[in-house]
Amino acid sequence: MAGAFCSISDEVFARFPDYVRGVVVAHRVANGPTPPALVAQLRAAEASVRSRLTLEKLTAEPRIAAWREAFRKSGIKPSEFRASVEAMARRALRDQELPAINTLVDIGNILSLRYLVPVGGHAIDHLTQDMVLRFATGAEQFEPFGTTEVEQPDRGEIVFVEGNTVLTRRWSWRQANHTMTLPESTAVEINVDGLPPVTAGEVETICREVVDMVRHYCGGQVWFDLITRQKPRMPLAPGPVEREQA
């Protein structure tokens, strides 16, 4: 993965100019079973959703409504394919506890619920090509998490890819087996996705929290950067020491 980059296409930014993706990159981490302290934070995050929202009012919440409108604008039916953060919030509101999966995955789930923004990671231990958020041509290959059945995205669908391999379909809907974050993963990139009313400043704040939590629970070399219309790509390999201090 030496020299690999993470980027967002100009076409995506042309349609969503205020979109911001924070990317936390971590190398030499020690992932593993979720410790009790993080499980407690996950349960607290679920409770915080229930204290703020109801199922009846969920789609009116501005942070959820923003993703539903973005999906509509992209030709995706939001009632059929829900953004990950909406699906998680619905589970919390139905008193369905999220399972503890592993430390790095659950850090993302905690912050997704805490801030009501999509936060999700990909293992990059064996990355060989750049990671790009772009519109699908329809020729890409996607193997959904939990299955071995390969499918193709719809042409024009927003997908996160490594080359022609889809890592996430429908922007923030479903992840592939290809870059699942596993207990043995030692390098990951974690995306924090912000659409208005979420600001770049808030995405940065959440990224800093991700960095702190990863360092505390998994160690390693961890930094972050923001991908914006003005700065559409960033490196995934370790860089200058000062980036560690971001």
FIKOLZA-1660 file (N, C-alpha, C; in steps of 0.1 Angstrom, whole numbers, plus 5000, padded with zeros to 4 digits):
% residues 246
   i   px   py   pz ch aa at
   1 5008 4988 5000  A  M  N
   1 5000 5000 5000  A  M CA
   1 5008 5013 5000  A  M  C
   2 5022 5011 4998  A  A  N
   2 5030 5023 4998  A  A CA
   2 5026 5032 4987  A  A  C
   3 5024 5045 4990  A  G  N
   3 5020 5054 4979  A  G CA
   3 5006 5055 4976  A  G  C
   4 4997 5047 4983  A  A  N
   4 4983 5047 4981  A  A CA
   4 4977 5060 4986  A  A  C
   5 4966 5064 4979  A  F  N
   5 4959 5076 4983  A  F CA
   5 4944 5073 4985  A  F  C
   6 4937 5082 4993  A  C  N
   6 4923 5082 4994  A  C CA
   6 4918 5094 4988  A  C  C
   7 4908 5094 4979  A  S  N
   7 4903 5106 4972  A  S CA
   7 4888 5105 4970  A  S  C
   8 4882 5117 4966  A  I  N
   8 4868 5118 4962  A  I CA
   8 4868 5125 4949  A  I  C
   9 4860 5119 4940  A  S  N
   9 4860 5124 4926  A  S CA
   9 4854 5138 4925  A  S  C
  10 4858 5146 4915  A  D  N
  10 4853 5159 4913  A  D CA
  10 4838 5159 4910  A  D  C
  11 4833 5148 4904  A  E  N
  11 4819 5147 4901  A  E CA
  11 4810 5146 4913  A  E  C
  12 4815 5139 4923  A  V  N
  12 4808 5138 4936  A  V CA
  12 4807 5152 4943  A  V  C
  13 4819 5159 4943  A  F  N
  13 4819 5172 4949  A  F CA
  13 4810 5182 4940  A  F  C
  14 4809 5180 4927  A  A  N
  14 4801 5189 4919  A  A CA
  14 4786 5188 4923  A  A  C
  15 4782 5176 4927  A  R  N
  15 4768 5174 4932  A  R CA
  15 4766 5177 4946  A  R  C
  16 4777 5175 4954  A  F  N
  16 4776 5178 4969  A  F CA
  16 4788 5186 4973  A  F  C
  17 4788 5199 4970  A  P  N
  17 4800 5207 4972  A  P CA
  17 4804 5209 4986  A  P  C
  18 4795 5208 4996  A  D  N
  18 4798 5210 5010  A  D CA
  18 4801 5197 5017  A  D  C
  19 4801 5186 5010  A  Y  N
  19 4804 5174 5017  A  Y CA
  19 4819 5173 5021  A  Y  C
  20 4821 5168 5033  A  V  N
  20 4834 5167 5039  A  V CA
  20 4836 5153 5044  A  V  C
  21 4847 5146 5040  A  R  N
  21 4851 5133 5046  A  R CA
  21 4863 5134 5054  A  R  C
  22 4862 5132 5067  A  G  N
  22 4874 5131 5075  A  G CA
  22 4879 5117 5075  A  G  C
  23 4892 5115 5073  A  V  N
  23 4898 5102 5072  A  V CA
  23 4909 5100 5082  A  V  C
  24 4907 5091 5092  A  V  N
  24 4916 5088 5102  A  V CA
  24 4924 5075 5097  A  V  C
  25 4937 5076 5097  A  V  N
  25 4945 5065 5093  A  V CA
  25 4954 5060 5105  A  V  C
  26 4954 5047 5106  A  A  N
  26 4961 5041 5118  A  A CA
  26 4969 5029 5113  A  A  C
  27 4982 5029 5116  A  H  N
  27 4991 5019 5113  A  H CA
  27 4997 5012 5126  A  H  C
  28 5000 5000 5125  A  R  N
  28 5006 4992 5136  A  R CA
  28 4997 4992 5148  A  R  C
  29 4984 4991 5146  A  V  N
  29 4975 4990 5157  A  V CA
  29 4973 4976 5162  A  V  C
  30 4969 4974 5174  A  A  N
  30 4966 4961 5180  A  A CA
  30 4951 4961 5183  A  A  C
  31 4944 4956 5173  A  N  N
  31 4930 4954 5174  A  N CA
  31 4927 4941 5182  A  N  C
  32 4914 4939 5186  A  G  N
  32 4910 4927 5193  A  G CA
  32 4896 4928 5199  A  G  C
  33 4892 4919 5208  A  P  N
  33 4879 4920 5213  A  P CA
  33 4876 4933 5220  A  P  C
  34 4864 4938 5219  A  T  N
  34 4860 4951 5225  A  T CA
  34 4861 4950 5240  A  T  C
  35 4869 4959 5247  A  P  N
  35 4870 4959 5261  A  P CA
  35 4857 4964 5268  A  P  C
  36 4855 4960 5280  A  P  N
  36 4842 4963 5287  A  P CA
  36 4840 4979 5287  A  P  C
  37 4851 4986 5289  A  A  N
  37 4849 5001 5289  A  A CA
  37 4842 5006 5276  A  A  C
  38 4846 5000 5265  A  L  N
  38 4840 5005 5252  A  L CA
  38 4826 4999 5250  A  L  C
  39 4824 4987 5255  A  V  N
  39 4810 4982 5254  A  V CA
  39 4801 4991 5262  A  V  C
  40 4805 4996 5274  A  A  N
  40 4797 5005 5282  A  A CA
  40 4795 5018 5274  A  A  C
  41 4805 5023 5267  A  Q  N
  41 4803 5035 5259  A  Q CA
  41 4793 5032 5247  A  Q  C
  42 4793 5020 5242  A  L  N
  42 4784 5017 5231  A  L CA
  42 4769 5017 5236  A  L  C
  43 4767 5011 5248  A  R  N
  43 4754 5011 5254  A  R CA
  43 4750 5026 5258  A  R  C
  44 4759 5034 5262  A  A  N
  44 4756 5048 5266  A  A CA
  44 4752 5056 5253  A  A  C
  45 4759 5053 5242  A  A  N
  45 4756 5060 5229  A  A CA
  45 4742 5056 5224  A  A  C
  46 4739 5043 5226  A  E  N
  46 4725 5039 5222  A  E CA
  46 4715 5046 5231  A  E  C
  47 4717 5047 5244  A  A  N
  47 4708 5054 5253  A  A CA
  47 4707 5068 5249  A  A  C
  48 4718 5074 5245  A  S  N
  48 4717 5089 5241  A  S CA
  48 4708 5091 5229  A  S  C
  49 4708 5081 5220  A  V  N
  49 4699 5083 5208  A  V CA
  49 4684 5082 5213  A  V  C
  50 4682 5073 5222  A  R  N
  50 4668 5072 5228  A  R CA
  50 4664 5084 5236  A  R  C
  51 4673 5091 5242  A  S  N
  51 4670 5103 5249  A  S CA
  51 4667 5115 5240  A  S  C
  52 4672 5114 5228  A  R  N
  52 4671 5126 5219  A  R CA
  52 4660 5124 5209  A  R  C
  53 4657 5112 5205  A  L  N
  53 4649 5110 5193  A  L CA
  53 4638 5099 5196  A  L  C
  54 4628 5099 5187  A  T  N
  54 4618 5088 5186  A  T CA
  54 4618 5083 5172  A  T  C
  55 4613 5071 5170  A  L  N
  55 4612 5065 5157  A  L CA
  55 4604 5074 5148  A  L  C
  56 4593 5080 5154  A  E  N
  56 4584 5088 5146  A  E CA
  56 4591 5101 5141  A  E  C
  57 4600 5106 5148  A  K  N
  57 4607 5119 5145  A  K CA
  57 4621 5117 5139  A  K  C
  58 4625 5104 5137  A  L  N
  58 4639 5102 5133  A  L CA
  58 4642 5108 5119  A  L  C
  59 4633 5106 5110  A  T  N
  59 4636 5111 5096  A  T CA
  59 4636 5127 5095  A  T  C
  60 4630 5133 5105  A  A  N
  60 4631 5148 5106  A  A CA
  60 4643 5154 5112  A  A  C
  61 4651 5145 5119  A  E  N
  61 4663 5150 5125  A  E CA
  61 4672 5154 5114  A  E  C
  62 4677 5167 5115  A  P  N
  62 4685 5173 5103  A  P CA
  62 4697 5164 5098  A  P  C
  63 4704 5157 5108  A  R  N
  63 4715 5149 5103  A  R CA
  63 4711 5137 5096  A  R  C
  64 4699 5132 5099  A  I  N
  64 4694 5120 5092  A  I CA
  64 4687 5125 5079  A  I  C
  65 4680 5136 5080  A  A  N
  65 4673 5141 5068  A  A CA
  65 4683 5145 5057  A  A  C
  66 4695 5149 5061  A  A  N
  66 4705 5153 5051  A  A CA
  66 4709 5141 5043  A  A  C
  67 4711 5129 5049  A  W  N
  67 4715 5117 5042  A  W CA
  67 4703 5112 5033  A  W  C
  68 4691 5113 5038  A  R  N
  68 4680 5108 5030  A  R CA
  68 4678 5117 5018  A  R  C
  69 4680 5130 5019  A  E  N
  69 4679 5139 5007  A  E CA
  69 4691 5136 4998  A  E  C
  70 4703 5134 5003  A  A  N
  70 4714 5131 4994  A  A CA
  70 4712 5118 4987  A  A  C
  71 4706 5108 4993  A  F  N
  71 4703 5095 4987  A  F CA
  71 4693 5098 4976  A  F  C
  72 4682 5105 4978  A  R  N
  72 4672 5108 4968  A  R CA
  72 4679 5115 4956  A  R  C
  73 4688 5125 4959  A  K  N
  73 4694 5132 4948  A  K CA
  73 4703 5123 4940  A  K  C
  74 4707 5112 4946  A  S  N
  74 4716 5102 4939  A  S CA
  74 4708 5091 4933  A  S  C
  75 4695 5092 4933  A  G  N
  75 4686 5081 4927  A  G CA
  75 4684 5069 4936  A  G  C
  76 4687 5071 4949  A  I  N
  76 4686 5060 4959  A  I CA
  76 4674 5062 4967  A  I  C
  77 4665 5052 4968  A  K  N
  77 4653 5053 4977  A  K CA
  77 4657 5052 4991  A  K  C
  78 4656 5063 4999  A  P  N
  78 4661 5062 5013  A  P CA
  78 4653 5053 5022  A  P  C
  79 4641 5051 5019  A  S  N
  79 4632 5042 5027  A  S CA
  79 4636 5027 5024  A  S  C
  80 4642 5025 5013  A  E  N
  80 4646 5011 5009  A  E CA
  80 4661 5008 5013  A  E  C
  81 4669 5018 5011  A  F  N
  81 4684 5017 5014  A  F CA
  81 4687 5028 5023  A  F  C
  82 4689 5025 5036  A  R  N
  82 4691 5036 5046  A  R CA
  82 4706 5037 5048  A  R  C
  83 4710 5050 5050  A  A  N
  83 4724 5053 5054  A  A CA
  83 4727 5045 5067  A  A  C
  84 4740 5041 5068  A  S  N
  84 4743 5033 5080  A  S CA
  84 4739 5040 5093  A  S  C
  85 4741 5053 5094  A  V  N
  85 4738 5060 5107  A  V CA
  85 4723 5059 5110  A  V  C
  86 4714 5060 5100  A  E  N
  86 4700 5059 5102  A  E CA
  86 4696 5045 5106  A  E  C
  87 4702 5035 5100  A  A  N
  87 4699 5021 5103  A  A CA
  87 4703 5018 5118  A  A  C
  88 4715 5023 5122  A  M  N
  88 4719 5021 5136  A  M CA
  88 4710 5028 5146  A  M  C
  89 4706 5040 5142  A  A  N
  89 4698 5048 5151  A  A CA
  89 4684 5041 5153  A  A  C
  90 4679 5035 5142  A  R  N
  90 4666 5028 5143  A  R CA
  90 4668 5016 5152  A  R  C
  91 4679 5009 5151  A  R  N
  91 4681 4997 5160  A  R CA
  91 4681 5002 5175  A  R  C
  92 4688 5013 5178  A  A  N
  92 4688 5018 5191  A  A CA
  92 4674 5022 5196  A  A  C
  93 4666 5028 5187  A  L  N
  93 4653 5033 5191  A  L CA
  93 4643 5021 5193  A  L  C
  94 4647 5010 5187  A  R  N
  94 4639 4997 5190  A  R CA
  94 4644 4989 5201  A  R  C
  95 4654 4994 5208  A  D  N
  95 4660 4987 5220  A  D CA
  95 4667 4975 5215  A  D  C
  96 4672 4975 5203  A  Q  N
  96 4680 4964 5198  A  Q CA
  96 4695 4967 5199  A  Q  C
  97 4702 4961 5209  A  E  N
  97 4716 4964 5211  A  E CA
  97 4725 4960 5200  A  E  C
  98 4734 4969 5196  A  L  N
  98 4744 4965 5186  A  L CA
  98 4754 4955 5192  A  L  C
  99 4757 4945 5185  A  P  N
  99 4767 4935 5191  A  P CA
  99 4781 4942 5192  A  P  C
 100 4788 4938 5202  A  A  N
 100 4803 4942 5202  A  A CA
 100 4810 4934 5192  A  A  C
 101 4817 4940 5183  A  I  N
 101 4823 4933 5172  A  I CA
 101 4838 4932 5174  A  I  C
 102 4845 4943 5174  A  N  N
 102 4859 4944 5179  A  N CA
 102 4862 4958 5181  A  N  C
 103 4874 4961 5187  A  T  N
 103 4876 4974 5192  A  T CA
 103 4875 4985 5182  A  T  C
 104 4881 4983 5170  A  L  N
 104 4881 4994 5160  A  L CA
 104 4868 4996 5154  A  L  C
 105 4860 4985 5151  A  V  N
 105 4847 4987 5146  A  V CA
 105 4838 4994 5156  A  V  C
 106 4839 4990 5169  A  D  N
 106 4830 4996 5179  A  D CA
 106 4833 5010 5182  A  D  C
 107 4846 5014 5180  A  I  N
 107 4849 5029 5182  A  I CA
 107 4841 5037 5171  A  I  C
 108 4840 5032 5159  A  G  N
 108 4832 5038 5149  A  G CA
 108 4817 5038 5152  A  G  C
 109 4812 5027 5157  A  N  N
 109 4798 5026 5160  A  N CA
 109 4794 5036 5171  A  N  C
 110 4803 5036 5181  A  I  N
 110 4800 5046 5193  A  I CA
 110 4799 5060 5188  A  I  C
 111 4808 5064 5180  A  L  N
 111 4808 5078 5175  A  L CA
 111 4797 5081 5165  A  L  C
 112 4794 5071 5157  A  S  N
 112 4782 5072 5148  A  S CA
 112 4770 5076 5156  A  S  C
 113 4767 5068 5166  A  L  N
 113 4755 5071 5174  A  L CA
 113 4756 5084 5183  A  L  C
 114 4768 5086 5188  A  R  N
 114 4770 5098 5196  A  R CA
 114 4768 5111 5188  A  R  C
 115 4772 5111 5176  A  Y  N
 115 4772 5124 5168  A  Y CA
 115 4762 5123 5157  A  Y  C
 116 4756 5111 5154  A  L  N
 116 4746 5109 5143  A  L CA
 116 4752 5113 5130  A  L  C
 117 4764 5108 5128  A  V  N
 117 4771 5109 5115  A  V CA
 117 4776 5095 5111  A  V  C
 118 4777 5092 5098  A  P  N
 118 4783 5079 5095  A  P CA
 118 4798 5079 5098  A  P  C
 119 4802 5069 5106  A  V  N
 119 4817 5066 5109  A  V CA
 119 4819 5052 5107  A  V  C
 120 4828 5048 5097  A  G  N
 120 4830 5034 5094  A  G CA
 120 4844 5032 5089  A  G  C
 121 4850 5021 5091  A  G  N
 121 4864 5018 5088  A  G CA
 121 4866 5007 5078  A  G  C
 122 4878 5007 5072  A  H  N
 122 4883 4997 5063  A  H CA
 122 4897 4993 5066  A  H  C
 123 4899 4980 5066  A  A  N
 123 4913 4975 5068  A  A CA
 123 4921 4978 5055  A  A  C
 124 4933 4983 5057  A  I  N
 124 4941 4986 5045  A  I CA
 124 4954 4978 5046  A  I  C
 125 4955 4968 5054  A  D  N
 125 4967 4960 5055  A  D CA
 125 4972 4955 5041  A  D  C
 126 4963 4951 5032  A  H  N
 126 4966 4945 5020  A  H CA
 126 4962 4954 5008  A  H  C
 127 4960 4966 5010  A  L  N
 127 4956 4975 4999  A  L CA
 127 4967 4976 4988  A  L  C
 128 4963 4975 4976  A  T  N
 128 4972 4976 4965  A  T CA
 128 4969 4988 4955  A  T  C
 129 4958 4994 4956  A  Q  N
 129 4954 5005 4948  A  Q CA
 129 4948 5016 4956  A  Q  C
 130 4946 5028 4950  A  D  N
 130 4940 5039 4957  A  D CA
 130 4926 5036 4960  A  D  C
 131 4921 5043 4971  A  M  N
 131 4907 5042 4975  A  M CA
 131 4900 5055 4970  A  M  C
 132 4889 5053 4963  A  V  N
 132 4882 5064 4957  A  V CA
 132 4867 5064 4959  A  V  C
 133 4861 5075 4963  A  L  N
 133 4847 5076 4963  A  L CA
 133 4843 5083 4950  A  L  C
 134 4834 5076 4942  A  R  N
 134 4831 5081 4929  A  R CA
 134 4818 5075 4924  A  R  C
 135 4814 5079 4913  A  F  N
 135 4802 5073 4907  A  F CA
 135 4805 5060 4900  A  F  C
 136 4797 5050 4901  A  A  N
 136 4800 5037 4896  A  A CA
 136 4797 5037 4881  A  A  C
 137 4805 5029 4874  A  T  N
 137 4803 5026 4859  A  T CA
 137 4793 5015 4857  A  T  C
 138 4791 5006 4868  A  G  N
 138 4783 4995 4867  A  G CA
 138 4791 4982 4864  A  G  C
 139 4804 4984 4861  A  A  N
 139 4812 4972 4859  A  A CA
 139 4820 4967 4871  A  A  C
 140 4818 4974 4882  A  E  N
 140 4826 4971 4894  A  E CA
 140 4820 4958 4900  A  E  C
 141 4828 4952 4909  A  Q  N
 141 4824 4940 4916  A  Q CA
 141 4822 4943 4931  A  Q  C
 142 4812 4937 4937  A  F  N
 142 4809 4940 4951  A  F CA
 142 4805 4926 4958  A  F  C
 143 4812 4923 4968  A  E  N
 143 4808 4911 4976  A  E CA
 143 4804 4915 4989  A  E  C
 144 4791 4916 4992  A  P  N
 144 4785 4921 5004  A  P CA
 144 4790 4914 5017  A  P  C
 145 4791 4922 5027  A  F  N
 145 4795 4916 5040  A  F CA
 145 4786 4904 5044  A  F  C
 146 4792 4893 5048  A  G  N
 146 4784 4882 5052  A  G CA
 146 4780 4873 5042  A  G  C
 147 4783 4875 5029  A  T  N
 147 4780 4866 5018  A  T CA
 147 4792 4864 5009  A  T  C
 148 4790 4854 5000  A  T  N
 148 4800 4852 4990  A  T CA
 148 4795 4855 4976  A  T  C
 149 4783 4860 4975  A  E  N
 149 4776 4863 4962  A  E CA
 149 4781 4877 4957  A  E  C
 150 4787 4877 4945  A  V  N
 150 4792 4889 4939  A  V CA
 150 4781 4896 4931  A  V  C
 151 4780 4909 4933  A  E  N
 151 4770 4917 4925  A  E CA
 151 4777 4929 4920  A  E  C
 152 4770 4936 4911  A  Q  N
 152 4775 4948 4905  A  Q CA
 152 4766 4960 4909  A  Q  C
 153 4772 4972 4912  A  P  N
 153 4764 4983 4916  A  P CA
 153 4757 4989 4904  A  P  C
 154 4747 4997 4906  A  D  N
 154 4740 5004 4895  A  D CA
 154 4749 5015 4889  A  D  C
 155 4748 5017 4877  A  R  N
 155 4756 5027 4870  A  R CA
 155 4752 5041 4876  A  R  C
 156 4761 5049 4880  A  G  N
 156 4758 5062 4886  A  G CA
 156 4756 5062 4901  A  G  C
 157 4757 5050 4907  A  E  N
 157 4756 5049 4921  A  E CA
 157 4769 5054 4927  A  E  C
 158 4769 5061 4939  A  I  N
 158 4781 5065 4946  A  I CA
 158 4787 5053 4953  A  I  C
 159 4799 5050 4950  A  V  N
 159 4806 5038 4956  A  V CA
 159 4820 5042 4961  A  V  C
 160 4824 5035 4971  A  F  N
 160 4838 5036 4976  A  F CA
 160 4845 5024 4971  A  F  C
 161 4856 5026 4963  A  V  N
 161 4863 5015 4956  A  V CA
 161 4878 5015 4959  A  V  C
 162 4883 5003 4957  A  E  N
 162 4898 5001 4955  A  E CA
 162 4899 4995 4941  A  E  C
 163 4903 5003 4931  A  G  N
 163 4903 4999 4917  A  G CA
 163 4889 4997 4913  A  G  C
 164 4886 4984 4909  A  N  N
 164 4872 4981 4904  A  N CA
 164 4865 4972 4915  A  N  C
 165 4870 4971 4927  A  T  N
 165 4864 4964 4938  A  T CA
 165 4857 4974 4947  A  T  C
 166 4844 4972 4948  A  V  N
 166 4836 4981 4957  A  V CA
 166 4838 4977 4971  A  V  C
 167 4841 4987 4979  A  L  N
 167 4842 4986 4994  A  L CA
 167 4830 4989 5001  A  L  C
 168 4822 4999 4996  A  T  N
 168 4810 5003 5002  A  T CA
 168 4800 5007 4991  A  T  C
 169 4788 5001 4990  A  R  N
 169 4778 5005 4981  A  R CA
 169 4769 5016 4986  A  R  C
 170 4764 5024 4977  A  R  N
 170 4754 5035 4980  A  R CA
 170 4760 5044 4991  A  R  C
 171 4772 5048 4989  A  W  N
 171 4779 5058 4997  A  W CA
 171 4781 5054 5011  A  W  C
 172 4771 5052 5019  A  S  N
 172 4773 5048 5033  A  S CA
 172 4762 5038 5037  A  S  C
 173 4760 5028 5027  A  W  N
 173 4749 5019 5030  A  W CA
 173 4754 5005 5035  A  W  C
 174 4762 4998 5026  A  R  N
 174 4766 4985 5030  A  R CA
 174 4781 4982 5026  A  R  C
 175 4788 4976 5035  A  Q  N
 175 4802 4974 5033  A  Q CA
 175 4805 4960 5027  A  Q  C
 176 4816 4958 5020  A  A  N
 176 4820 4945 5014  A  A CA
 176 4829 4937 5024  A  A  C
 177 4830 4924 5020  A  N  N
 177 4840 4916 5028  A  N CA
 177 4854 4920 5026  A  N  C
 178 4857 4926 5014  A  H  N
 178 4871 4929 5010  A  H CA
 178 4880 4936 5020  A  H  C
 179 4874 4946 5027  A  T  N
 179 4882 4954 5036  A  T CA
 179 4876 4954 5050  A  T  C
 180 4870 4943 5054  A  M  N
 180 4864 4942 5068  A  M CA
 180 4875 4944 5078  A  M  C
 181 4872 4952 5088  A  T  N
 181 4882 4954 5099  A  T CA
 181 4880 4942 5109  A  T  C
 182 4890 4934 5110  A  L  N
 182 4890 4921 5117  A  L CA
 182 4899 4923 5130  A  L  C
 183 4898 4913 5139  A  P  N
 183 4907 4914 5151  A  P CA
 183 4922 4914 5147  A  P  C
 184 4925 4908 5136  A  E  N
 184 4939 4908 5133  A  E CA
 184 4944 4919 5124  A  E  C
 185 4935 4928 5121  A  S  N
 185 4938 4940 5112  A  S CA
 185 4948 4949 5120  A  S  C
 186 4959 4953 5112  A  T  N
 186 4969 4962 5119  A  T CA
 186 4970 4976 5112  A  T  C
 187 4962 4978 5102  A  A  N
 187 4962 4991 5095  A  A CA
 187 4948 4994 5090  A  A  C
 188 4943 5005 5093  A  V  N
 188 4929 5009 5090  A  V CA
 188 4928 5023 5085  A  V  C
 189 4917 5026 5078  A  E  N
 189 4913 5040 5075  A  E CA
 189 4899 5041 5080  A  E  C
 190 4895 5051 5087  A  I  N
 190 4882 5053 5093  A  I CA
 190 4876 5066 5087  A  I  C
 191 4865 5065 5081  A  N  N
 191 4858 5076 5075  A  N CA
 191 4848 5083 5084  A  N  C
 192 4848 5096 5085  A  V  N
 192 4838 5104 5092  A  V CA
 192 4831 5113 5081  A  V  C
 193 4819 5110 5078  A  D  N
 193 4812 5117 5067  A  D CA
 193 4803 5128 5072  A  D  C
 194 4805 5140 5067  A  G  N
 194 4797 5151 5071  A  G CA
 194 4790 5158 5059  A  G  C
 195 4777 5159 5060  A  L  N
 195 4769 5167 5051  A  L CA
 195 4762 5178 5059  A  L  C
 196 4760 5190 5054  A  P  N
 196 4753 5200 5062  A  P CA
 196 4740 5195 5067  A  P  C
 197 4737 5198 5080  A  P  N
 197 4743 5208 5088  A  P CA
 197 4756 5205 5096  A  P  C
 198 4761 5193 5094  A  V  N
 198 4774 5190 5100  A  V CA
 198 4785 5198 5092  A  V  C
 199 4793 5205 5100  A  T  N
 199 4803 5213 5094  A  T CA
 199 4817 5206 5094  A  T  C
 200 4826 5212 5086  A  A  N
 200 4840 5207 5085  A  A CA
 200 4846 5207 5099  A  A  C
 201 4843 5217 5107  A  G  N
 201 4848 5218 5121  A  G CA
 201 4844 5207 5129  A  G  C
 202 4831 5203 5128  A  E  N
 202 4826 5192 5136  A  E CA
 202 4832 5179 5131  A  E  C
 203 4834 5177 5118  A  V  N
 203 4840 5165 5113  A  V CA
 203 4855 5164 5119  A  V  C
 204 4862 5175 5119  A  E  N
 204 4875 5175 5125  A  E CA
 204 4875 5172 5140  A  E  C
 205 4865 5177 5147  A  T  N
 205 4864 5173 5162  A  T CA
 205 4862 5158 5164  A  T  C
 206 4853 5153 5155  A  I  N
 206 4850 5138 5156  A  I CA
 206 4863 5130 5153  A  I  C
 207 4870 5135 5143  A  C  N
 207 4882 5128 5139  A  C CA
 207 4892 5128 5150  A  C  C
 208 4893 5139 5157  A  R  N
 208 4903 5140 5168  A  R CA
 208 4899 5130 5179  A  R  C
 209 4886 5128 5181  A  E  N
 209 4881 5119 5191  A  E CA
 209 4884 5104 5187  A  E  C
 210 4882 5102 5174  A  V  N
 210 4886 5088 5168  A  V CA
 210 4901 5086 5171  A  V  C
 211 4909 5096 5168  A  V  N
 211 4924 5094 5170  A  V CA
 211 4927 5091 5184  A  V  C
 212 4921 5098 5193  A  D  N
 212 4924 5096 5208  A  D CA
 212 4919 5082 5212  A  D  C
 213 4908 5078 5207  A  M  N
 213 4903 5065 5212  A  M CA
 213 4911 5053 5206  A  M  C
 214 4915 5055 5193  A  V  N
 214 4923 5044 5187  A  V CA
 214 4937 5044 5194  A  V  C
 215 4943 5055 5196  A  R  N
 215 4956 5055 5203  A  R CA
 215 4954 5049 5217  A  R  C
 216 4944 5052 5224  A  H  N
 216 4942 5047 5238  A  H CA
 216 4940 5032 5238  A  H  C
 217 4931 5027 5229  A  Y  N
 217 4928 5013 5230  A  Y CA
 217 4936 5004 5221  A  Y  C
 218 4942 5009 5210  A  C  N
 218 4949 5001 5201  A  C CA
 218 4963 5005 5198  A  C  C
 219 4968 5017 5203  A  G  N
 219 4981 5021 5201  A  G CA
 219 4984 5025 5186  A  G  C
 220 4996 5023 5182  A  G  N
 220 4999 5026 5168  A  G CA
 220 5002 5040 5164  A  G  C
 221 5004 5042 5151  A  Q  N
 221 5007 5056 5146  A  Q CA
 221 4994 5060 5140  A  Q  C
 222 4988 5071 5144  A  V  N
 222 4974 5075 5140  A  V CA
 222 4974 5090 5137  A  V  C
 223 4968 5093 5126  A  W  N
 223 4966 5107 5122  A  W CA
 223 4953 5109 5114  A  W  C
 224 4950 5121 5110  A  F  N
 224 4938 5123 5102  A  F CA
 224 4940 5135 5093  A  F  C
 225 4931 5136 5083  A  D  N
 225 4931 5147 5074  A  D CA
 225 4916 5148 5069  A  D  C
 226 4913 5160 5064  A  L  N
 226 4900 5162 5058  A  L CA
 226 4900 5162 5043  A  L  C
 227 4891 5155 5036  A  I  N
 227 4890 5156 5022  A  I CA
 227 4878 5165 5018  A  I  C
 228 4881 5175 5011  A  T  N
 228 4871 5185 5007  A  T CA
 228 4872 5188 4992  A  T  C
 229 4863 5196 4988  A  R  N
 229 4863 5200 4973  A  R CA
 229 4876 5207 4970  A  R  C
 230 4881 5214 4980  A  Q  N
 230 4894 5221 4977  A  Q CA
 230 4906 5212 4979  A  Q  C
 231 4905 5201 4986  A  K  N
 231 4916 5192 4988  A  K CA
 231 4910 5178 4987  A  K  C
 232 4909 5173 4974  A  P  N
 232 4902 5161 4972  A  P CA
 232 4909 5147 4974  A  P  C
 233 4922 5148 4979  A  R  N
 233 4928 5135 4982  A  R CA
 233 4939 5136 4992  A  R  C
 234 4942 5125 4999  A  M  N
 234 4952 5125 5009  A  M CA
 234 4960 5111 5009  A  M  C
 235 4972 5111 5014  A  P  N
 235 4980 5098 5014  A  P CA
 235 4975 5089 5025  A  P  C
 236 4976 5076 5023  A  L  N
 236 4973 5066 5033  A  L CA
 236 4985 5060 5040  A  L  C
 237 4997 5063 5034  A  A  N
 237 5009 5058 5040  A  A CA
 237 5014 5068 5051  A  A  C
 238 5021 5063 5061  A  P  N
 238 5027 5072 5071  A  P CA
 238 5035 5083 5065  A  P  C
 239 5033 5095 5070  A  G  N
 239 5040 5107 5064  A  G CA
 239 5049 5114 5075  A  G  C
 240 5050 5127 5074  A  P  N
 240 5058 5134 5083  A  P CA
 240 5053 5132 5098  A  P  C
 241 5063 5133 5107  A  V  N
 241 5060 5132 5121  A  V CA
 241 5049 5141 5126  A  V  C
 242 5049 5153 5120  A  E  N
 242 5039 5163 5125  A  E CA
 242 5025 5159 5122  A  E  C
 243 5022 5150 5111  A  R  N
 243 5009 5145 5109  A  R CA
 243 5004 5137 5120  A  R  C
 244 5013 5130 5127  A  E  N
 244 5009 5122 5139  A  E CA
 244 5002 5131 5149  A  E  C
 245 5006 5143 5150  A  Q  N
 245 5002 5152 5160  A  Q CA
 245 4989 5159 5157  A  Q  C
 246 4983 5156 5145  A  A  N
 246 4971 5163 5140  A  A CA
 246 4960 5161 5150  A  A  C
% end
